[in-house]
């Protein structure tokens, strides 16, 4: 698929499109349109740094007020200043200059705002897209860094899509492995315990059917988790390896640990997703 040409999301799914831009480490704007709704997603070297959609984005000021970061009075003052400047100044810039908020507060809310916008985008089943390389419709004073893989995973977790598995896997007899890290790009991926555990079974030997059989999850949940991991680009289809007698479970878990080390970015102790518990039980047992 040529990133300079437009396409439709019936042919290329949105996870595939986001993955392609991220894997290519492209900078520019991805525009996605469905009827009269348009969402623009800004990328810098494969990472999402901003996004907006006039019909979807909740007003930043109201989000800050809703979270009790600023008061109604402070919001009104900032809006009045903005109107006097004929909207030439960003609301966030005004709030920071008046010391109503600090930059960290603003960045946190902007990240949440963009993520919610992207989660809604992943529910779109029709529409068109176009990537504008090295082009940005607006110049944003504050940009952030959001993992494409995390956005896809969380967005898919929220979708109860009955056809997801059938649309993702052509055959349950296909074999998958954990995707190799892309050169020059680190991946910041936050996984749930169930996702870690089922990934330990994805080893290049077992088929999707066999992974489900050995998983502690019921088949439907296991298939859904595997489909989400595949759509996020975390696992990828491969040719089945020949199983050698020497390949016991301990060696396979060791190889998995090495893949994780290459694949996942080390988390800081101040992970912003503190409500999501990531466990590495499957690795610690060996």
C-alpha positions in Angstrom: 0.0 0.0 0.0 1.4 3.4 -1.0 1.3 5.8 1.9 0.9 8.7 -0.5 -2.4 7.4 -1.9 -5.8 7.3 -0.3 -7.6 4.0 0.4 -10.7 2.7 2.2 -11.0 1.1 5.5 -13.1 -1.7 4.2 -10.0 -3.0 2.3 -7.4 -2.0 4.9 -8.5 -2.1 8.5 -7.6 0.8 10.8 -5.3 -1.3 12.9 -3.4 -2.3 9.8 -3.2 1.3 8.6 -1.9 2.5 12.0 0.6 -0.3 12.2 1.9 0.5 8.7 2.6 4.1 9.5 4.2 3.1 12.8 6.3 0.3 11.4 7.5 2.7 8.6 8.4 5.3 11.2 6.7 7.9 9.1 6.0 11.5 10.1 3.0 13.3 8.9 -0.8 13.3 9.2 -3.2 10.4 8.7 -6.7 11.7 7.8 -9.6 9.3 8.1 -13.1 10.3 6.9 -16.5 8.6 7.5 -19.4 10.5 5.9 -19.0 14.1 7.3 -16.8 13.1 10.2 -13.0 13.6 9.9 -10.3 12.6 12.3 -6.7 13.7 11.8 -3.9 11.8 13.5 -0.3 13.3 13.7 2.7 11.0 13.6 6.3 11.7 14.4 8.7 8.8 13.4 5.9 6.3 13.8 4.6 7.5 17.2 1.2 9.3 17.6 1.8 12.8 18.8 -1.6 14.5 18.4 -5.0 14.0 17.1 -8.2 15.9 16.6 -11.7 15.6 15.1 -14.0 18.6 15.3 -17.1 16.5 15.7 -15.6 14.0 18.1 -13.2 15.9 20.4 -14.6 17.0 23.7 -13.5 20.6 24.4 -10.2 20.7 26.4 -11.4 23.3 28.8 -14.5 21.3 29.8 -12.3 18.2 30.3 -10.1 20.2 32.6 -13.0 21.5 34.5 -14.7 18.1 34.7 -11.6 16.6 36.2 -11.5 19.5 38.7 -8.1 20.7 37.5 -9.5 24.2 36.8 -12.5 26.0 38.1 -15.5 27.4 36.2 -14.2 30.9 36.9 -10.7 30.1 35.6 -12.1 28.5 32.4 -14.3 31.6 31.8 -11.3 33.9 32.3 -9.2 31.9 29.8 -12.0 31.8 27.2 -12.5 35.6 27.5 -8.7 36.1 27.0 -8.8 33.8 24.0 -11.8 35.6 22.4 -10.0 39.0 22.9 -7.1 37.6 21.0 -9.4 36.4 18.2 -8.6 32.7 19.0 -5.0 33.3 18.0 -3.8 31.7 21.3 -4.4 28.1 22.3 -6.6 27.7 25.4 -3.9 25.5 27.0 -1.3 28.1 26.4 -3.4 30.7 28.1 -4.2 28.4 31.1 -0.4 27.8 31.6 0.5 31.4 31.3 -2.1 32.4 33.9 -0.7 29.6 36.1 -4.1 27.9 36.3 -2.5 24.6 35.4 1.0 23.3 34.8 2.3 21.6 31.6 2.1 18.1 33.2 -1.6 18.5 34.0 -2.3 19.6 30.4 -0.3 16.8 28.8 -2.1 14.2 30.8 -5.5 15.5 29.8 -4.4 15.9 26.1 -3.2 12.2 26.1 -6.6 11.1 27.5 -8.4 13.2 25.0 -6.4 11.8 22.0 -6.7 8.2 23.2 -10.5 8.5 23.6 -10.7 9.9 20.0 -8.6 7.0 18.7 -10.7 4.4 20.5 -13.7 5.8 18.8 -11.9 5.8 15.5 -11.3 2.0 15.8 -15.0 1.4 15.8 -15.3 2.8 12.3 -16.1 0.1 9.7 -16.3 2.2 6.6 -14.7 5.3 5.3 -11.6 6.5 3.5 -8.1 7.5 4.6 -5.0 9.3 3.3 -1.6 9.8 4.7 0.1 13.2 4.1 3.8 12.6 4.6 5.6 15.4 6.5 2.5 17.5 6.5 0.6 18.9 9.6 -2.6 20.9 9.2 -2.0 22.8 12.5 1.1 23.6 14.6 0.5 22.3 18.1 2.4 23.9 21.0 2.0 20.8 23.1 2.4 17.4 21.5 2.6 14.0 23.3 3.9 10.5 22.5 1.4 7.7 22.3 2.1 4.0 21.5 0.3 2.8 18.5 0.2 -0.8 19.9 -1.3 0.4 23.2 -4.0 2.4 21.4 -5.0 -0.6 19.2 -5.0 -3.0 22.1 -7.1 -0.8 24.4 -9.4 0.2 21.6 -10.0 -3.5 20.7 -10.5 -4.4 24.3 -13.5 -2.1 24.4 -15.1 -3.5 21.2 -17.3 -6.6 21.5 -17.0 -7.5 17.9 -18.4 -11.0 17.0 -16.6 -11.1 13.6 -13.2 -10.0 14.9 -11.8 -13.6 15.1 -13.1 -14.7 11.7 -11.9 -11.5 10.1 -8.4 -11.8 11.7 -7.6 -15.5 11.3 -8.0 -17.2 7.9 -7.3 -20.5 9.6 -6.9 -21.7 13.2 -4.3 -24.1 12.0 -1.9 -21.2 11.2 1.2 -20.7 13.4 2.3 -17.4 14.9 5.3 -16.0 16.7 6.0 -12.8 18.6 6.8 -10.0 16.2 10.4 -8.9 16.0 11.2 -5.3 17.2 11.4 -2.8 14.3 14.8 -1.3 13.7 15.1 2.2 15.2 11.8 2.1 17.0 11.1 1.1 20.5 7.7 -0.2 21.5 6.0 0.9 24.7 3.4 -1.8 25.2 1.3 -2.4 28.3 -0.2 -5.9 28.5 -2.8 -7.4 30.8 -2.0 -10.6 32.7 -4.1 -12.8 30.4 -2.3 -11.4 27.4 1.1 -12.1 28.9 0.0 -15.7 29.6 -1.4 -16.5 26.2 1.6 -14.9 24.5 3.8 -17.5 26.3 2.1 -20.2 24.2 2.7 -18.4 20.9 6.0 -20.0 20.0 6.2 -20.8 16.3 5.3 -24.4 17.0 1.7 -24.3 18.2 -1.2 -23.4 15.9 -3.8 -20.9 17.0 -6.1 -23.9 17.7 -3.4 -25.5 19.9 -2.7 -22.3 21.8 -6.4 -22.1 22.7 -6.3 -25.7 23.8 -3.4 -25.2 26.2 -4.6 -21.8 27.4 -6.3 -21.4 30.8 -8.9 -19.1 29.1 -12.0 -20.4 27.4 -11.7 -20.8 23.7 -13.7 -17.7 22.8 -11.8 -15.4 25.1 -8.5 -16.9 24.0 -9.3 -16.4 20.3 -10.3 -12.8 21.0 -7.1 -12.1 22.9 -5.0 -13.6 20.1 -6.9 -11.6 17.5 -6.3 -8.4 19.4 -2.5 -9.2 19.7 -2.4 -9.9 16.0 -4.2 -6.7 15.0 -1.9 -4.7 17.2 1.1 -6.3 15.4 2.4 -8.0 18.5 2.2 -11.5 17.0 2.6 -12.4 13.4 2.1 -15.4 11.2 5.0 -17.7 10.4 5.9 -21.1 9.0 5.7 -23.8 11.6 9.0 -24.9 13.1 10.0 -28.5 13.5 9.9 -29.4 17.2 13.1 -30.9 18.5 13.3 -33.2 21.5 15.6 -30.7 23.2 13.1 -28.0 23.0 11.5 -28.4 26.4 9.3 -25.8 28.2 12.1 -24.2 30.1 14.0 -23.4 26.9 10.9 -22.1 25.2 10.1 -19.8 28.2 13.7 -18.6 28.1 13.4 -17.7 24.4 10.2 -15.9 25.2 11.9 -13.9 27.9 14.6 -12.8 25.4 12.0 -11.8 22.9 10.2 -9.7 25.5 13.4 -8.0 26.4 14.0 -7.0 22.8 10.3 -6.2 22.1 9.0 -4.3 25.1 10.3 -1.0 26.5 11.2 -1.1 30.1 8.5 0.6 32.2 9.2 3.3 34.7 7.8 3.1 38.2 5.5 5.9 37.4 3.5 4.1 34.7 0.5 6.3 34.0 -1.7 3.3 33.6 -1.5 2.4 37.3 -5.0 0.8 37.3 -3.8 -2.0 34.9 -1.9 -4.7 36.6 0.8 -6.3 34.4 2.0 -9.6 35.7 4.9 -11.7 34.5 3.8 -14.9 36.4 4.4 -17.1 33.4 8.1 -16.1 33.3 8.7 -16.2 37.0 7.5 -19.8 37.4 10.6 -21.1 35.7 
